[in-house]
Amino acid sequence: MTDRDRRGMLIKNSGTAPVRVSMSSRLLRLDAGEEAFVTPEEVRDPRLREALQERSVSIVRPATAAEDEVLHEQLDDQ
């Protein structure tokens, strides 16, 4: 069995109030309707998964390889 190529996701605050997701890698703050990319590792973070189950954030779509690369570069610069 081969390993899957994991990709990040574009998520969105689907509510009307700001949302904070304190993941082990970083704190994500999203205003109402705001979107952000998360890395493949962050997709598996328990706090993000909890926010997804509570429906305070929702998955819009998987990130492309280019979007994943840009996000990793941005996070490396911080």
C-alpha positions as CSV (number, residue, x, y, z in Angstrom):
1,M,0.0,0.0,0.0
2,T,1.4,3.4,-1.0
3,D,1.3,6.5,1.2
4,R,-1.1,9.2,0.1
5,D,0.2,12.6,-0.9
6,R,-1.3,14.7,1.8
7,R,-2.3,18.3,1.0
8,G,-3.4,21.2,3.0
9,M,-6.9,22.7,3.0
10,L,-8.5,26.0,2.5
11,I,-10.8,26.6,5.4
12,K,-13.4,29.3,6.1
13,N,-15.1,30.8,9.1
14,S,-18.6,29.9,8.3
15,G,-20.2,31.9,11.2
16,T,-20.8,35.5,11.9
17,A,-18.4,35.9,14.8
18,P,-14.6,35.8,14.8
19,V,-13.1,32.3,15.5
20,R,-9.8,31.4,17.1
21,V,-8.2,28.0,16.6
22,S,-5.2,27.4,18.8
23,M,-3.4,24.6,17.0
24,S,-0.1,23.2,18.3
25,S,1.7,24.9,15.4
26,R,0.1,28.3,15.4
27,L,-2.9,30.4,16.4
28,L,-5.4,30.9,13.6
29,R,-7.8,33.9,13.8
30,L,-10.5,34.2,11.3
31,D,-13.2,36.9,11.0
32,A,-16.6,36.1,9.8
33,G,-16.4,34.8,6.2
34,E,-12.5,34.9,6.2
35,E,-10.6,32.1,4.6
36,A,-7.1,30.7,5.4
37,F,-4.9,27.8,4.3
38,V,-3.7,25.2,6.7
39,T,-0.9,22.7,6.2
40,P,-1.4,19.0,5.8
41,E,0.0,18.5,9.3
42,E,-2.5,21.1,10.7
43,V,-5.4,19.4,9.1
44,R,-4.8,16.5,11.5
45,D,-4.6,18.8,14.6
46,P,-7.2,17.9,17.2
47,R,-8.2,21.5,17.9
48,L,-8.8,22.2,14.2
49,R,-10.8,18.9,13.9
50,E,-12.9,20.0,16.9
51,A,-13.6,23.4,15.3
52,L,-14.6,21.5,12.1
53,Q,-17.0,19.3,14.1
54,E,-18.5,22.3,15.9
55,R,-18.9,23.9,12.4
56,S,-17.2,27.1,13.5
57,V,-15.0,26.6,10.5
58,S,-15.6,24.6,7.3
59,I,-13.4,23.1,4.6
60,V,-13.7,24.9,1.3
61,R,-11.4,22.7,-0.8
62,P,-8.0,21.0,-0.8
63,A,-5.0,23.2,-1.5
64,T,-3.1,22.9,-4.7
65,A,0.5,21.9,-4.6
66,A,1.5,25.5,-5.4
67,E,-0.7,26.8,-2.6
68,D,0.9,24.4,-0.2
69,E,4.3,25.5,-1.2
70,V,3.5,29.2,-0.8
71,L,2.0,28.5,2.7
72,H,5.1,26.6,3.8
73,E,7.3,29.5,2.6
74,Q,5.2,32.0,4.5
75,L,5.3,30.0,7.7
76,D,9.0,29.5,7.4
77,D,9.5,33.3,7.1
78,Q,7.6,33.9,10.4
